[in-house]
Structure formats: structure tokens, C-alpha cells
């Protein structure tokens, strides 16, 4: 896919630069880096990105997929032709070993860069919007218990729509605020990430008014395991930070790394017997297969970690501005629910929704993408895309 995109980009008159293609495909900051990684075959664009790239090139997604499929099959046939002479076999295997080692190293680098950027943007949105809203909300006495929706009154089975999941998360946050205002320990008095962790738990593992666990309503697209698999980050209270980021890579490159380490001894030898060459070739092929098998999950993970910060950054800028305007309009403390008036009460409910959307986006289970079976990835990607799109649209409609 990367090769086909690069050829079409360069074939335009005049040719587009990677930066120009990124801009036409509506990438955010650092878009040229993403295009470069796509063209080098390190990641593949998700459905919405592929459609934007195709449009920028004057093509359709299906045309790009067809050309990429044809090129992949052609290259696979070439790879299957082994040189006759042992010397040439050794040279080819060394080349493939170097390529797969570089690919594994690049995956690790990409994961760390994306995760660090995700954490940085997330923490700003958490501190500037989420915790500030909670602090204001806790100062309002007598806030009503979250209302049940019609859907919540019926027993739910299977996957729950995104709107319903976010509504349930909003109820969890509201209940945690009510508990903190009544003297509970979940409020901002707990401090920073610890307070945020408490509200995250309330939203994802609390209960709706029916008693149904919120965690059972969240499906594949909403769980707080995300940054635990990224080494904890700062989302989880007491997280290990990005120093633990290698945990995420375990399922993705462990098998290739083991094969490459075993093969390394033979690569370093100046001379190899035919048996040693055969063993090295087999181990390199195993490493290639392992990376190929996890490529789709890695692509999905990279797509999520690239898209989610755009929404979180919008919250940190525009959500914070809207929150400050609301704060300035509030009556002096002590204040109660009735003193807010209808407009202030509606704004409170809207900010609850924004807070729930922020949690939904920041808690997508990207780790599950790396360990998922290929057949289950399309459904997971669809659910995640729905969460990202719905949350972003809802937030922008409010703030």
C-alpha cells in the first residue's frame, strides 16, 4: 500500500510532497511523518484515512486496495524464489534479517512516540477541563441523580451503542461527583491523577441506576485498560509511565524478537554451513510471519493513538474556554442546584457529557487490538471508529 501511494503521489503533475499530501488528506500536526511511515510500509492507514488519501490522489479507496493487493502478490512471488547458490542464499537471508530487525525497532519507536504524545495531550485535557469541571460540580449542592433513559430501563444484552455507553459513563461521573460532594473520597481533594483515576473507575466500573455494571455496557470500545498496557501512563493512578511501555510490545514483537535473537548468532558468522543457513532462513521467516500477523492490529493501534489526541486537544482548548465562561456565570458559594437556573443546569449536563466523551476516547482498549484475532479486528475497528466519531461530533456540538 505504501509503495502504491508513493508512486501515485510522485506521478501527479506537479508531484505532491508528503507534507502536501498530508494536508490534502486532512492530517493534523505531524501529518508528513504519518505519510512517510505509510509509504515505508511501517503502518497502513485506517479506512477514513485511506479514503482521504485516495481523494487527495484523485482515486478511490478500492482502487488503492486493488493495486496494493496486486503488488503484494507480485512481491510475494519474488520472495518465494530462492537463489540457487549458498552464497547468494546467505546474502538474501542477511538482507531479510536486517529488514525485519529494522521493522521491529521502528514499531517500538512508533509506539513509544504515539503513546507519549497521547499521554501528554490527555493529561492537559484531564487537568484543564475534567478536574476543573469536577471541582466546580462538587461545589453545587443538591444536584439531581442522573435520570434513566428509556433504554436503560430494559435489560441489555450484546453490544451497546456508543451514545448509550457515553450516557452510562456520564451517569457514573455524576454519581461520583454527588458522592464527593456528600463527603466521599473521590473528589479532587484526592489530588490530580488519583482523583481522575477514581472518576474513571466510577464511570467504567460503577453501576447505572438499574444496577447493571457500566463495565458490561462498554464493549470493546471503552475500557480503562488502555494505558495500563501502555505502561500505566498518567491515566491510571500510580501508573508506571512510559517506562513500562514495553509491556505493550510484548505480544507484538516477542516472537519475532526471539527468533531474531536466535538467528543473530548465525548472521554474525562469516561462513555458514547449508544446515545453518537453512535454520537461519526458517527463523527469519518465522519472524516475518509473526510481524505480518500482527500488522493489522498494530495499524489499528497507531490509528487510534493518532486520532484520539485531536479530540482531546479540542477539549483542552475549547472545552476549557467554555468551562471558564460557565464558572464566571455561577452564583457565589455556597451554591445549590436551584441557584444555577435553567441555563446553568443545562450547561452542567452538557459538561458531564463532554467529560464522558473524553473518558470514552481516552480509555479505548488499544491493547486488545494487538492481541485480537484477525477476523475480529473489523468489528473492533468499527466500534472504535464509532466511538471516536461520536465523541468528537458531540464535543464540538457542545463547546
Secondary structure by P-SEA (a helix, b strand, c coil): caaaaaaaaaaccccccaaaaaaaaccccaaaaaaaaaaaccccccaaaaaaaaaaacccaaaaaaaaaaaaaaaaaaaacccccaaaaaaaaaaaaaaaaaaaaaaaaaaaaaaaaaaaaaaaaaaacaaaaaaaaaaccccccccccccccccccccccaaaaaaaaaaaaaaaaaaaaacccccccccaaaaaaaaaaaaacccccccccccccccccccccccccccccccccccccccccccccccccaaaaaaaaaaccccccccccaaaaaaaaaaaaaaaaaaaaaaaaaaaaaaaaacaaaaaaaaaaaaaaaaaaaaaaccccccccccccaaaaaaaaaaaaaaaaaaaaaccaaaaaaaccccaaaaaaaaaaaaaaaaaaaaaacc
